[in-house]
Amino acid sequence: MERRIVGFHRDDEGDWVADLDCGHTRHVRHRPPWFNRPWVVDPAQRAAAIGTTLDCVKCDRGEPVDASRGADDGGS
């Protein structure tokens, strides 16, 4: 299910995580060649991604909202 990005934070390992409008989170790593998301490491491009959508498989599975969402706001 497509959900809008409302912000970003970093997890305990320093990876970027998107906060979604449904209350779930999703990692948005840039680790080529497996994950190619260069926009996530640039603050301006990351900010421009707010409002765009990502697929939320947690919504598809009916999972509860992530308890750790936004625990470290790490910057948008």
CHARMM-style PDB file with segment names, atoms N, HN, CA, C and O in Angstrom:
ATOM      1  N   MET     1       0.844  -1.170   0.000  1.00  0.00      PROA
ATOM      2  CA  MET     1       0.000   0.000   0.000  1.00  0.00      PROA
ATOM      3  C   MET     1       0.896   1.241   0.000  1.00  0.00      PROA
ATOM      4  O   MET     1       1.823   1.344   0.803  1.00  0.00      PROA
ATOM      5  N   GLU     2       0.617   2.161  -0.886  1.00  0.00      PROA
ATOM      6  HN  GLU     2      -0.136   2.078  -1.538  1.00  0.00      PROA
ATOM      7  CA  GLU     2       1.417   3.381  -0.981  1.00  0.00      PROA
ATOM      8  C   GLU     2       1.081   4.339   0.166  1.00  0.00      PROA
ATOM      9  O   GLU     2      -0.086   4.625   0.434  1.00  0.00      PROA
ATOM     10  N   ARG     3       2.123   4.824   0.831  1.00  0.00      PROA
ATOM     11  HN  ARG     3       3.071   4.592   0.613  1.00  0.00      PROA
ATOM     12  CA  ARG     3       1.978   5.774   1.943  1.00  0.00      PROA
ATOM     13  C   ARG     3       2.947   6.935   1.748  1.00  0.00      PROA
ATOM     14  O   ARG     3       4.029   6.752   1.189  1.00  0.00      PROA
ATOM     15  N   ARG     4       2.569   8.121   2.204  1.00  0.00      PROA
ATOM     16  HN  ARG     4       1.691   8.269   2.658  1.00  0.00      PROA
ATOM     17  CA  ARG     4       3.407   9.311   2.043  1.00  0.00      PROA
ATOM     18  C   ARG     4       4.493   9.386   3.120  1.00  0.00      PROA
ATOM     19  O   ARG     4       4.282   9.021   4.276  1.00  0.00      PROA
ATOM     20  N   ILE     5       5.654   9.869   2.696  1.00  0.00      PROA
ATOM     21  HN  ILE     5       5.825  10.166   1.756  1.00  0.00      PROA
ATOM     22  CA  ILE     5       6.756  10.119   3.620  1.00  0.00      PROA
ATOM     23  C   ILE     5       6.464  11.428   4.345  1.00  0.00      PROA
ATOM     24  O   ILE     5       6.183  12.444   3.709  1.00  0.00      PROA
ATOM     25  N   VAL     6       6.529  11.406   5.687  1.00  0.00      PROA
ATOM     26  HN  VAL     6       6.756  10.581   6.204  1.00  0.00      PROA
ATOM     27  CA  VAL     6       6.285  12.617   6.474  1.00  0.00      PROA
ATOM     28  C   VAL     6       7.548  13.114   7.178  1.00  0.00      PROA
ATOM     29  O   VAL     6       7.546  14.202   7.754  1.00  0.00      PROA
ATOM     30  N   GLY     7       8.613  12.334   7.135  1.00  0.00      PROA
ATOM     31  HN  GLY     7       8.614  11.451   6.667  1.00  0.00      PROA
ATOM     32  CA  GLY     7       9.865  12.731   7.765  1.00  0.00      PROA
ATOM     33  C   GLY     7      10.878  11.604   7.704  1.00  0.00      PROA
ATOM     34  O   GLY     7      10.618  10.534   7.155  1.00  0.00      PROA
ATOM     35  N   PHE     8      12.045  11.873   8.284  1.00  0.00      PROA
ATOM     36  HN  PHE     8      12.256  12.742   8.730  1.00  0.00      PROA
ATOM     37  CA  PHE     8      13.124  10.892   8.312  1.00  0.00      PROA
ATOM     38  C   PHE     8      13.798  10.920   9.665  1.00  0.00      PROA
ATOM     39  O   PHE     8      13.777  11.936  10.360  1.00  0.00      PROA
ATOM     40  N   HSD     9      14.391   9.812  10.034  1.00  0.00      PROA
ATOM     41  HN  HSD     9      14.409   8.987   9.470  1.00  0.00      PROA
ATOM     42  CA  HSD     9      15.271   9.758  11.195  1.00  0.00      PROA
ATOM     43  C   HSD     9      16.310   8.678  10.933  1.00  0.00      PROA
ATOM     44  O   HSD     9      16.193   7.907   9.980  1.00  0.00      PROA
ATOM     45  N   ARG    10      17.322   8.629  11.783  1.00  0.00      PROA
ATOM     46  HN  ARG    10      17.417   9.255  12.557  1.00  0.00      PROA
ATOM     47  CA  ARG    10      18.345   7.589  11.669  1.00  0.00      PROA
ATOM     48  C   ARG    10      18.103   6.521  12.730  1.00  0.00      PROA
ATOM     49  O   ARG    10      17.660   6.815  13.840  1.00  0.00      PROA
ATOM     50  N   ASP    11      18.401   5.284  12.370  1.00  0.00      PROA
ATOM     51  HN  ASP    11      18.761   5.045  11.468  1.00  0.00      PROA
ATOM     52  CA  ASP    11      18.276   4.195  13.338  1.00  0.00      PROA
ATOM     53  C   ASP    11      19.566   4.104  14.167  1.00  0.00      PROA
ATOM     54  O   ASP    11      20.464   4.932  14.014  1.00  0.00      PROA
ATOM     55  N   ASP    12      19.649   3.110  15.032  1.00  0.00      PROA
ATOM     56  HN  ASP    12      18.918   2.438  15.156  1.00  0.00      PROA
ATOM     57  CA  ASP    12      20.804   2.946  15.916  1.00  0.00      PROA
ATOM     58  C   ASP    12      22.104   2.692  15.165  1.00  0.00      PROA
ATOM     59  O   ASP    12      23.187   2.919  15.706  1.00  0.00      PROA
ATOM     60  N   GLU    13      22.008   2.229  13.935  1.00  0.00      PROA
ATOM     61  HN  GLU    13      21.129   2.045  13.496  1.00  0.00      PROA
ATOM     62  CA  GLU    13      23.203   1.953  13.129  1.00  0.00      PROA
ATOM     63  C   GLU    13      23.543   3.102  12.178  1.00  0.00      PROA
ATOM     64  O   GLU    13      24.500   3.009  11.408  1.00  0.00      PROA
ATOM     65  N   GLY    14      22.761   4.185  12.229  1.00  0.00      PROA
ATOM     66  HN  GLY    14      21.984   4.260  12.854  1.00  0.00      PROA
ATOM     67  CA  GLY    14      23.016   5.346  11.394  1.00  0.00      PROA
ATOM     68  C   GLY    14      22.364   5.305  10.032  1.00  0.00      PROA
ATOM     69  O   GLY    14      22.596   6.193   9.212  1.00  0.00      PROA
ATOM     70  N   ASP    15      21.552   4.294   9.769  1.00  0.00      PROA
ATOM     71  HN  ASP    15      21.363   3.572  10.435  1.00  0.00      PROA
ATOM     72  CA  ASP    15      20.847   4.207   8.492  1.00  0.00      PROA
ATOM     73  C   ASP    15      19.611   5.095   8.509  1.00  0.00      PROA
ATOM     74  O   ASP    15      18.966   5.252   9.546  1.00  0.00      PROA
ATOM     75  N   TRP    16      19.281   5.678   7.348  1.00  0.00      PROA
ATOM     76  HN  TRP    16      19.805   5.550   6.506  1.00  0.00      PROA
ATOM     77  CA  TRP    16      18.100   6.528   7.251  1.00  0.00      PROA
ATOM     78  C   TRP    16      16.837   5.693   7.201  1.00  0.00      PROA
ATOM     79  O   TRP    16      16.783   4.648   6.553  1.00  0.00      PROA
ATOM     80  N   VAL    17      15.819   6.179   7.900  1.00  0.00      PROA
ATOM     81  HN  VAL    17      15.862   7.029   8.426  1.00  0.00      PROA
ATOM     82  CA  VAL    17      14.519   5.526   7.973  1.00  0.00      PROA
ATOM     83  C   VAL    17      13.460   6.573   7.642  1.00  0.00      PROA
ATOM     84  O   VAL    17      13.469   7.673   8.194  1.00  0.00      PROA
ATOM     85  N   ALA    18      12.552   6.223   6.742  1.00  0.00      PROA
ATOM     86  HN  ALA    18      12.544   5.329   6.294  1.00  0.00      PROA
ATOM     87  CA  ALA    18      11.451   7.120   6.390  1.00  0.00      PROA
ATOM     88  C   ALA    18      10.296   6.901   7.361  1.00  0.00      PROA
ATOM     89  O   ALA    18       9.922   5.762   7.642  1.00  0.00      PROA
ATOM     90  N   ASP    19       9.735   7.986   7.869  1.00  0.00      PROA
ATOM     91  HN  ASP    19      10.039   8.911   7.641  1.00  0.00      PROA
ATOM     92  CA  ASP    19       8.516   7.945   8.681  1.00  0.00      PROA
ATOM     93  C   ASP    19       7.344   8.118   7.732  1.00  0.00      PROA
ATOM     94  O   ASP    19       7.292   9.086   6.973  1.00  0.00      PROA
ATOM     95  N   LEU    20       6.418   7.198   7.770  1.00  0.00      PROA
ATOM     96  HN  LEU    20       6.461   6.412   8.386  1.00  0.00      PROA
ATOM     97  CA  LEU    20       5.287   7.223   6.842  1.00  0.00      PROA
ATOM     98  C   LEU    20       4.026   7.726   7.521  1.00  0.00      PROA
ATOM     99  O   LEU    20       3.891   7.628   8.740  1.00  0.00      PROA
ATOM    100  N   ASP    21       3.097   8.265   6.733  1.00  0.00      PROA
ATOM    101  HN  ASP    21       3.206   8.345   5.742  1.00  0.00      PROA
ATOM    102  CA  ASP    21       1.879   8.869   7.294  1.00  0.00      PROA
ATOM    103  C   ASP    21       0.963   7.853   7.969  1.00  0.00      PROA
ATOM    104  O   ASP    21       0.032   8.242   8.673  1.00  0.00      PROA
ATOM    105  N   CYS    22       1.204   6.582   7.771  1.00  0.00      PROA
ATOM    106  HN  CYS    22       1.960   6.266   7.198  1.00  0.00      PROA
ATOM    107  CA  CYS    22       0.394   5.545   8.400  1.00  0.00      PROA
ATOM    108  C   CYS    22       0.891   5.221   9.805  1.00  0.00      PROA
ATOM    109  O   CYS    22       0.220   4.508  10.551  1.00  0.00      PROA
ATOM    110  N   GLY    23       2.081   5.746  10.175  1.00  0.00      PROA
ATOM    111  HN  GLY    23       2.627   6.324   9.569  1.00  0.00      PROA
ATOM    112  CA  GLY    23       2.661   5.458  11.475  1.00  0.00      PROA
ATOM    113  C   GLY    23       3.752   4.403  11.428  1.00  0.00      PROA
ATOM    114  O   GLY    23       4.426   4.157  12.428  1.00  0.00      PROA
ATOM    115  N   HSD    24       3.929   3.783  10.278  1.00  0.00      PROA
ATOM    116  HN  HSD    24       3.382   3.983   9.465  1.00  0.00      PROA
ATOM    117  CA  HSD    24       5.000   2.814  10.110  1.00  0.00      PROA
ATOM    118  C   HSD    24       6.273   3.523   9.663  1.00  0.00      PROA
ATOM    119  O   HSD    24       6.259   4.712   9.344  1.00  0.00      PROA
ATOM    120  N   THR    25       7.370   2.777   9.644  1.00  0.00      PROA
ATOM    121  HN  THR    25       7.382   1.811   9.903  1.00  0.00      PROA
ATOM    122  CA  THR    25       8.647   3.280   9.151  1.00  0.00      PROA
ATOM    123  C   THR    25       9.175   2.324   8.098  1.00  0.00      PROA
ATOM    124  O   THR    25       8.767   1.165   8.023  1.00  0.00      PROA
ATOM    125  N   ARG    26      10.102   2.840   7.275  1.00  0.00      PROA
ATOM    126  HN  ARG    26      10.434   3.781   7.336  1.00  0.00      PROA
ATOM    127  CA  ARG    26      10.747   1.986   6.272  1.00  0.00      PROA
ATOM    128  C   ARG    26      12.167   2.479   6.037  1.00  0.00      PROA
ATOM    129  O   ARG    26      12.385   3.667   5.799  1.00  0.00      PROA
ATOM    130  N   HSD    27      13.134   1.567   6.103  1.00  0.00      PROA
ATOM    131  HN  HSD    27      12.957   0.602   6.297  1.00  0.00      PROA
ATOM    132  CA  HSD    27      14.516   1.926   5.820  1.00  0.00      PROA
ATOM    133  C   HSD    27      14.650   2.386   4.370  1.00  0.00      PROA
ATOM    134  O   HSD    27      14.042   1.819   3.462  1.00  0.00      PROA
ATOM    135  N   VAL    28      15.454   3.418   4.176  1.00  0.00      PROA
ATOM    136  HN  VAL    28      15.948   3.878   4.913  1.00  0.00      PROA
ATOM    137  CA  VAL    28      15.748   3.919   2.833  1.00  0.00      PROA
ATOM    138  C   VAL    28      17.271   4.051   2.711  1.00  0.00      PROA
ATOM    139  O   VAL    28      17.812   5.154   2.642  1.00  0.00      PROA
ATOM    140  N   ARG    29      17.933   2.913   2.686  1.00  0.00      PROA
ATOM    141  HN  ARG    29      17.493   2.017   2.742  1.00  0.00      PROA
ATOM    142  CA  ARG    29      19.389   2.873   2.654  1.00  0.00      PROA
ATOM    143  C   ARG    29      19.933   3.154   1.252  1.00  0.00      PROA
ATOM    144  O   ARG    29      19.290   2.880   0.239  1.00  0.00      PROA
ATOM    145  N   HSD    30      21.150   3.714   1.240  1.00  0.00      PROA
ATOM    146  HN  HSD    30      21.673   3.937   2.063  1.00  0.00      PROA
ATOM    147  CA  HSD    30      21.894   3.847  -0.005  1.00  0.00      PROA
ATOM    148  C   HSD    30      23.162   3.024   0.149  1.00  0.00      PROA
ATOM    149  O   HSD    30      24.149   3.483   0.724  1.00  0.00      PROA
ATOM    150  N   ARG    31      23.126   1.811  -0.368  1.00  0.00      PROA
ATOM    151  HN  ARG    31      22.325   1.438  -0.836  1.00  0.00      PROA
ATOM    152  CA  ARG    31      24.269   0.905  -0.302  1.00  0.00      PROA
ATOM    153  C   ARG    31      24.403   0.152  -1.624  1.00  0.00      PROA
ATOM    154  O   ARG    31      24.054  -1.024  -1.726  1.00  0.00      PROA
ATOM    155  N   PRO    32      24.922   0.864  -2.642  1.00  0.00      PROA
ATOM    156  CA  PRO    32      25.062   0.214  -3.953  1.00  0.00      PROA
ATOM    157  C   PRO    32      25.940  -1.032  -3.840  1.00  0.00      PROA
ATOM    158  O   PRO    32      26.847  -1.039  -3.007  1.00  0.00      PROA
ATOM    159  N   PRO    33      25.728  -2.060  -4.610  1.00  0.00      PROA
ATOM    160  CA  PRO    33      24.728  -2.148  -5.668  1.00  0.00      PROA
ATOM    161  C   PRO    33      23.377  -2.668  -5.196  1.00  0.00      PROA
ATOM    162  O   PRO    33      22.446  -2.755  -5.997  1.00  0.00      PROA
ATOM    163  N   TRP    34      23.244  -3.018  -3.918  1.00  0.00      PROA
ATOM    164  HN  TRP    34      24.001  -2.948  -3.268  1.00  0.00      PROA
ATOM    165  CA  TRP    34      21.988  -3.602  -3.436  1.00  0.00      PROA
ATOM    166  C   TRP    34      20.883  -2.571  -3.273  1.00  0.00      PROA
ATOM    167  O   TRP    34      19.746  -2.823  -3.669  1.00  0.00      PROA
ATOM    168  N   PHE    35      21.192  -1.429  -2.706  1.00  0.00      PROA
ATOM    169  HN  PHE    35      22.116  -1.224  -2.384  1.00  0.00      PROA
ATOM    170  CA  PHE    35      20.208  -0.361  -2.500  1.00  0.00      PROA
ATOM    171  C   PHE    35      20.760   0.905  -3.131  1.00  0.00      PROA
ATOM    172  O   PHE    35      21.760   1.445  -2.658  1.00  0.00      PROA
ATOM    173  N   ASN    36      20.133   1.381  -4.179  1.00  0.00      PROA
ATOM    174  HN  ASN    36      19.320   0.942  -4.563  1.00  0.00      PROA
ATOM    175  CA  ASN    36      20.629   2.551  -4.896  1.00  0.00      PROA
ATOM    176  C   ASN    36      19.677   3.722  -4.694  1.00  0.00      PROA
ATOM    177  O   ASN    36      18.779   3.964  -5.500  1.00  0.00      PROA
ATOM    178  N   ARG    37      19.895   4.438  -3.607  1.00  0.00      PROA
ATOM    179  HN  ARG    37      20.625   4.241  -2.952  1.00  0.00      PROA
ATOM    180  CA  ARG    37      19.086   5.617  -3.285  1.00  0.00      PROA
ATOM    181  C   ARG    37      20.005   6.776  -2.913  1.00  0.00      PROA
ATOM    182  O   ARG    37      20.048   7.170  -1.747  1.00  0.00      PROA
ATOM    183  N   PRO    38      20.740   7.330  -3.875  1.00  0.00      PROA
ATOM    184  CA  PRO    38      21.680   8.409  -3.548  1.00  0.00      PROA
ATOM    185  C   PRO    38      21.000   9.645  -2.961  1.00  0.00      PROA
ATOM    186  O   PRO    38      21.642  10.426  -2.258  1.00  0.00      PROA
ATOM    187  N   TRP    39      19.714   9.830  -3.242  1.00  0.00      PROA
ATOM    188  HN  TRP    39      19.193   9.195  -3.813  1.00  0.00      PROA
ATOM    189  CA  TRP    39      18.990  10.998  -2.737  1.00  0.00      PROA
ATOM    190  C   TRP    39      18.911  11.010  -1.208  1.00  0.00      PROA
ATOM    191  O   TRP    39      18.762  12.077  -0.612  1.00  0.00      PROA
ATOM    192  N   VAL    40      19.008   9.857  -0.573  1.00  0.00      PROA
ATOM    193  HN  VAL    40      19.130   8.990  -1.057  1.00  0.00      PROA
ATOM    194  CA  VAL    40      18.815   9.811   0.876  1.00  0.00      PROA
ATOM    195  C   VAL    40      20.007  10.384   1.648  1.00  0.00      PROA
ATOM    196  O   VAL    40      19.854  10.775   2.805  1.00  0.00      PROA
ATOM    197  N   VAL    41      21.179  10.440   1.035  1.00  0.00      PROA
ATOM    198  HN  VAL    41      21.303  10.122   0.095  1.00  0.00      PROA
ATOM    199  CA  VAL    41      22.351  10.965   1.735  1.00  0.00      PROA
ATOM    200  C   VAL    41      22.507  12.478   1.567  1.00  0.00      PROA
ATOM    201  O   VAL    41      23.350  13.088   2.225  1.00  0.00      PROA
ATOM    202  N   ASP    42      21.711  13.079   0.706  1.00  0.00      PROA
ATOM    203  HN  ASP    42      21.025  12.584   0.172  1.00  0.00      PROA
ATOM    204  CA  ASP    42      21.772  14.520   0.472  1.00  0.00      PROA
ATOM    205  C   ASP    42      20.600  15.196   1.183  1.00  0.00      PROA
ATOM    206  O   ASP    42      19.446  14.898   0.874  1.00  0.00      PROA
ATOM    207  N   PRO    43      20.873  16.105   2.134  1.00  0.00      PROA
ATOM    208  CA  PRO    43      19.791  16.732   2.901  1.00  0.00      PROA
ATOM    209  C   PRO    43      18.712  17.399   2.045  1.00  0.00      PROA
ATOM    210  O   PRO    43      17.526  17.276   2.351  1.00  0.00      PROA
ATOM    211  N   ALA    44      19.100  18.096   0.990  1.00  0.00      PROA
ATOM    212  HN  ALA    44      20.064  18.195   0.742  1.00  0.00      PROA
ATOM    213  CA  ALA    44      18.113  18.780   0.151  1.00  0.00      PROA
ATOM    214  C   ALA    44      17.244  17.774  -0.608  1.00  0.00      PROA
ATOM    215  O   ALA    44      16.029  17.945  -0.707  1.00  0.00      PROA
ATOM    216  N   GLN    45      17.873  16.730  -1.140  1.00  0.00      PROA
ATOM    217  HN  GLN    45      18.860  16.592  -1.059  1.00  0.00      PROA
ATOM    218  CA  GLN    45      17.105  15.724  -1.871  1.00  0.00      PROA
ATOM    219  C   GLN    45      16.215  14.916  -0.932  1.00  0.00      PROA
ATOM    220  O   GLN    45      15.106  14.525  -1.297  1.00  0.00      PROA
ATOM    221  N   ARG    46      16.709  14.670   0.280  1.00  0.00      PROA
ATOM    222  HN  ARG    46      17.610  14.988   0.577  1.00  0.00      PROA
ATOM    223  CA  ARG    46      15.899  13.953   1.273  1.00  0.00      PROA
ATOM    224  C   ARG    46      14.671  14.790   1.637  1.00  0.00      PROA
ATOM    225  O   ARG    46      13.562  14.263   1.726  1.00  0.00      PROA
ATOM    226  N   ALA    47      14.872  16.092   1.846  1.00  0.00      PROA
ATOM    227  HN  ALA    47      15.773  16.520   1.773  1.00  0.00      PROA
ATOM    228  CA  ALA    47      13.755  16.986   2.166  1.00  0.00      PROA
ATOM    229  C   ALA    47      12.745  17.030   1.021  1.00  0.00      PROA
ATOM    230  O   ALA    47      11.538  17.106   1.250  1.00  0.00      PROA
ATOM    231  N   ALA    48      13.253  16.983  -0.217  1.00  0.00      PROA
ATOM    232  HN  ALA    48      14.234  16.921  -0.403  1.00  0.00      PROA
ATOM    233  CA  ALA    48      12.365  17.009  -1.379  1.00  0.00      PROA
ATOM    234  C   ALA    48      11.527  15.737  -1.489  1.00  0.00      PROA
ATOM    235  O   ALA    48      10.485  15.735  -2.144  1.00  0.00      PROA
ATOM    236  N   ALA    49      11.978  14.659  -0.851  1.00  0.00      PROA
ATOM    237  HN  ALA    49      12.825  14.661  -0.319  1.00  0.00      PROA
ATOM    238  CA  ALA    49      11.240  13.388  -0.898  1.00  0.00      PROA
ATOM    239  C   ALA    49      10.044  13.374   0.052  1.00  0.00      PROA
ATOM    240  O   ALA    49       9.178  12.507  -0.063  1.00  0.00      PROA
ATOM    241  N   ILE    50       9.985  14.323   0.988  1.00  0.00      PROA
ATOM    242  HN  ILE    50      10.689  15.027   1.082  1.00  0.00      PROA
ATOM    243  CA  ILE    50       8.838  14.382   1.894  1.00  0.00      PROA
ATOM    244  C   ILE    50       7.590  14.673   1.060  1.00  0.00      PROA
ATOM    245  O   ILE    50       7.561  15.600   0.251  1.00  0.00      PROA
ATOM    246  N   GLY    51       6.573  13.864   1.278  1.00  0.00      PROA
ATOM    247  HN  GLY    51       6.596  13.110   1.935  1.00  0.00      PROA
ATOM    248  CA  GLY    51       5.337  13.990   0.516  1.00  0.00      PROA
ATOM    249  C   GLY    51       5.233  12.988  -0.620  1.00  0.00      PROA
ATOM    250  O   GLY    51       4.147  12.754  -1.150  1.00  0.00      PROA
ATOM    251  N   THR    52       6.374  12.387  -0.999  1.00  0.00      PROA
ATOM    252  HN  THR    52       7.257  12.576  -0.569  1.00  0.00      PROA
ATOM    253  CA  THR    52       6.328  11.334  -2.015  1.00  0.00      PROA
ATOM    254  C   THR    52       5.900  10.034  -1.334  1.00  0.00      PROA
ATOM    255  O   THR    52       5.786   9.983  -0.110  1.00  0.00      PROA
ATOM    256  N   THR    53       5.669   9.001  -2.110  1.00  0.00      PROA
ATOM    257  HN  THR    53       5.762   9.042  -3.104  1.00  0.00      PROA
ATOM    258  CA  THR    53       5.159   7.767  -1.532  1.00  0.00      PROA
ATOM    259  C   THR    53       6.156   6.620  -1.610  1.00  0.00      PROA
ATOM    260  O   THR    53       7.014   6.562  -2.491  1.00  0.00      PROA
ATOM    261  N   LEU    54       6.008   5.716  -0.656  1.00  0.00      PROA
ATOM    262  HN  LEU    54       5.311   5.764   0.060  1.00  0.00      PROA
ATOM    263  CA  LEU    54       6.733   4.443  -0.621  1.00  0.00      PROA
ATOM    264  C   LEU    54       5.706   3.348  -0.371  1.00  0.00      PROA
ATOM    265  O   LEU    54       4.653   3.591   0.217  1.00  0.00      PROA
ATOM    266  N   ASP    55       6.022   2.160  -0.819  1.00  0.00      PROA
ATOM    267  HN  ASP    55       6.878   1.963  -1.297  1.00  0.00      PROA
ATOM    268  CA  ASP    55       5.160   1.019  -0.543  1.00  0.00      PROA
ATOM    269  C   ASP    55       5.341   0.609   0.921  1.00  0.00      PROA
ATOM    270  O   ASP    55       6.471   0.431   1.375  1.00  0.00      PROA
ATOM    271  N   CYS    56       4.252   0.460   1.654  1.00  0.00      PROA
ATOM    272  HN  CYS    56       3.334   0.604   1.285  1.00  0.00      PROA
ATOM    273  CA  CYS    56       4.306   0.040   3.053  1.00  0.00      PROA
ATOM    274  C   CYS    56       3.781  -1.391   3.159  1.00  0.00      PROA
ATOM    275  O   CYS    56       2.574  -1.631   3.195  1.00  0.00      PROA
ATOM    276  N   VAL    57       4.718  -2.328   3.207  1.00  0.00      PROA
ATOM    277  HN  VAL    57       5.698  -2.133   3.177  1.00  0.00      PROA
ATOM    278  CA  VAL    57       4.311  -3.736   3.330  1.00  0.00      PROA
ATOM    279  C   VAL    57       3.760  -4.030   4.723  1.00  0.00      PROA
ATOM    280  O   VAL    57       3.017  -4.993   4.910  1.00  0.00      PROA
ATOM    281  N   LYS    58       4.124  -3.204   5.694  1.00  0.00      PROA
ATOM    282  HN  LYS    58       4.728  -2.421   5.543  1.00  0.00      PROA
ATOM    283  CA  LYS    58       3.580  -3.390   7.047  1.00  0.00      PROA
ATOM    284  C   LYS    58       2.074  -3.124   7.050  1.00  0.00      PROA
ATOM    285  O   LYS    58       1.327  -3.819   7.738  1.00  0.00      PROA
ATOM    286  N   CYS    59       1.625  -2.130   6.293  1.00  0.00      PROA
ATOM    287  HN  CYS    59       2.232  -1.566   5.734  1.00  0.00      PROA
ATOM    288  CA  CYS    59       0.181  -1.888   6.156  1.00  0.00      PROA
ATOM    289  C   CYS    59      -0.482  -3.071   5.450  1.00  0.00      PROA
ATOM    290  O   CYS    59      -1.552  -3.531   5.848  1.00  0.00      PROA
ATOM    291  N   ASP    60       0.179  -3.554   4.390  1.00  0.00      PROA
ATOM    292  HN  ASP    60       1.049  -3.180   4.067  1.00  0.00      PROA
ATOM    293  CA  ASP    60      -0.365  -4.698   3.656  1.00  0.00      PROA
ATOM    294  C   ASP    60      -0.571  -5.901   4.569  1.00  0.00      PROA
ATOM    295  O   ASP    60      -1.515  -6.672   4.394  1.00  0.00      PROA
ATOM    296  N   ARG    61       0.322  -6.054   5.548  1.00  0.00      PROA
ATOM    297  HN  ARG    61       1.089  -5.428   5.690  1.00  0.00      PROA
ATOM    298  CA  ARG    61       0.241  -7.195   6.471  1.00  0.00      PROA
ATOM    299  C   ARG    61      -0.607  -6.896   7.704  1.00  0.00      PROA
ATOM    300  O   ARG    61      -0.829  -7.785   8.526  1.00  0.00      PROA
ATOM    301  N   GLY    62      -1.086  -5.656   7.846  1.00  0.00      PROA
ATOM    302  HN  GLY    62      -0.906  -4.934   7.179  1.00  0.00      PROA
ATOM    303  CA  GLY    62      -1.912  -5.288   8.992  1.00  0.00      PROA
ATOM    304  C   GLY    62      -1.135  -5.170  10.289  1.00  0.00      PROA
ATOM    305  O   GLY    62      -1.693  -5.387  11.365  1.00  0.00      PROA
ATOM    306  N   GLU    63       0.151  -4.829  10.204  1.00  0.00      PROA
ATOM    307  HN  GLU    63       0.604  -4.653   9.330  1.00  0.00      PROA
ATOM    308  CA  GLU    63       0.986  -4.710  11.407  1.00  0.00      PROA
ATOM    309  C   GLU    63       0.666  -3.438  12.181  1.00  0.00      PROA
ATOM    310  O   GLU    63       0.240  -2.445  11.591  1.00  0.00      PROA
ATOM    311  N   PRO    64       0.869  -3.459  13.510  1.00  0.00      PROA
ATOM    312  CA  PRO    64       0.648  -2.251  14.314  1.00  0.00      PROA
ATOM    313  C   PRO    64       1.698  -1.185  13.998  1.00  0.00      PROA
ATOM    314  O   PRO    64       2.722  -1.476  13.380  1.00  0.00      PROA
ATOM    315  N   VAL    65       1.437   0.035  14.423  1.00  0.00      PROA
ATOM    316  HN  VAL    65       0.605   0.272  14.925  1.00  0.00      PROA
ATOM    317  CA  VAL    65       2.351   1.156  14.225  1.00  0.00      PROA
ATOM    318  C   VAL    65       3.682   0.863  14.913  1.00  0.00      PROA
ATOM    319  O   VAL    65       3.713   0.245  15.977  1.00  0.00      PROA
ATOM    320  N   ASP    66       4.785   1.308  14.302  1.00  0.00      PROA
ATOM    321  HN  ASP    66       4.761   1.810  13.437  1.00  0.00      PROA
ATOM    322  CA  ASP    66       6.117   1.095  14.854  1.00  0.00      PROA
ATOM    323  C   ASP    66       6.314   1.881  16.145  1.00  0.00      PROA
ATOM    324  O   ASP    66       6.114   3.096  16.177  1.00  0.00      PROA
ATOM    325  N   ALA    67       6.704   1.186  17.203  1.00  0.00      PROA
ATOM    326  HN  ALA    67       6.866   0.199  17.176  1.00  0.00      PROA
ATOM    327  CA  ALA    67       6.898   1.818  18.507  1.00  0.00      PROA
ATOM    328  C   ALA    67       8.092   2.767  18.511  1.00  0.00      PROA
ATOM    329  O   ALA    67       8.104   3.739  19.266  1.00  0.00      PROA
ATOM    330  N   SER    68       9.090   2.499  17.681  1.00  0.00      PROA
ATOM    331  HN  SER    68       9.080   1.710  17.068  1.00  0.00      PROA
ATOM    332  CA  SER    68      10.318   3.298  17.689  1.00  0.00      PROA
ATOM    333  C   SER    68      10.261   4.501  16.769  1.00  0.00      PROA
ATOM    334  O   SER    68      11.241   5.240  16.669  1.00  0.00      PROA
ATOM    335  N   ARG    69       9.161   4.716  16.106  1.00  0.00      PROA
ATOM    336  HN  ARG    69       8.365   4.116  16.188  1.00  0.00      PROA
ATOM    337  CA  ARG    69       9.076   5.797  15.115  1.00  0.00      PROA
ATOM    338  C   ARG    69       9.488   7.137  15.698  1.00  0.00      PROA
ATOM    339  O   ARG    69       8.937   7.605  16.694  1.00  0.00      PROA
ATOM    340  N   GLY    70      10.478   7.742  15.046  1.00  0.00      PROA
ATOM    341  HN  GLY    70      10.926   7.362  14.237  1.00  0.00      PROA
ATOM    342  CA  GLY    70      10.906   9.082  15.419  1.00  0.00      PROA
ATOM    343  C   GLY    70      11.660   9.172  16.717  1.00  0.00      PROA
ATOM    344  O   GLY    70      11.816  10.271  17.248  1.00  0.00      PROA
ATOM    345  N   ALA    71      12.142   8.055  17.259  1.00  0.00      PROA
ATOM    346  HN  ALA    71      12.015   7.162  16.827  1.00  0.00      PROA
ATOM    347  CA  ALA    71      12.841   8.079  18.524  1.00  0.00      PROA
ATOM    348  C   ALA    71      14.074   8.987  18.469  1.00  0.00      PROA
ATOM    349  O   ALA    71      14.409   9.653  19.448  1.00  0.00      PROA
ATOM    350  N   ASP    72      14.738   9.003  17.318  1.00  0.00      PROA
ATOM    351  HN  ASP    72      14.466   8.462  16.522  1.00  0.00      PROA
ATOM    352  CA  ASP    72      15.863   9.899  17.078  1.00  0.00      PROA
ATOM    353  C   ASP    72      15.564  10.615  15.784  1.00  0.00      PROA
ATOM    354  O   ASP    72      15.663  10.022  14.710  1.00  0.00      PROA
ATOM    355  N   ASP    73      15.198  11.889  15.866  1.00  0.00      PROA
ATOM    356  HN  ASP    73      15.118  12.372  16.739  1.00  0.00      PROA
ATOM    357  CA  ASP    73      14.752  12.566  14.656  1.00  0.00      PROA
ATOM    358  C   ASP    73      15.876  12.816  13.668  1.00  0.00      PROA
ATOM    359  O   ASP    73      15.584  13.089  12.504  1.00  0.00      PROA
ATOM    360  N   GLY    74      17.112  12.745  14.045  1.00  0.00      PROA
ATOM    361  HN  GLY    74      17.350  12.524  14.991  1.00  0.00      PROA
ATOM    362  CA  GLY    74      18.261  12.769  13.172  1.00  0.00      PROA
ATOM    363  C   GLY    74      18.232  13.769  12.030  1.00  0.00      PROA
ATOM    364  O   GLY    74      19.186  13.825  11.253  1.00  0.00      PROA
ATOM    365  N   GLY    75      17.224  14.525  11.903  1.00  0.00      PROA
ATOM    366  HN  GLY    75      16.450  14.480  12.534  1.00  0.00      PROA
ATOM    367  CA  GLY    75      17.128  15.522  10.839  1.00  0.00      PROA
ATOM    368  C   GLY    75      16.330  15.031   9.668  1.00  0.00      PROA
ATOM    369  O   GLY    75      16.368  13.848   9.331  1.00  0.00      PROA
ATOM    370  N   SER    76      15.618  15.916   9.054  1.00  0.00      PROA
ATOM    371  HN  SER    76      15.587  16.878   9.328  1.00  0.00      PROA
ATOM    372  CA  SER    76      14.798  15.526   7.900  1.00  0.00      PROA
ATOM    373  C   SER    76      15.608  15.502   6.676  1.00  0.00      PROA
ATOM    374  OT1 SER    76      15.092  15.196   5.601  1.00  0.00      PROA
TER     375      SER     76
END
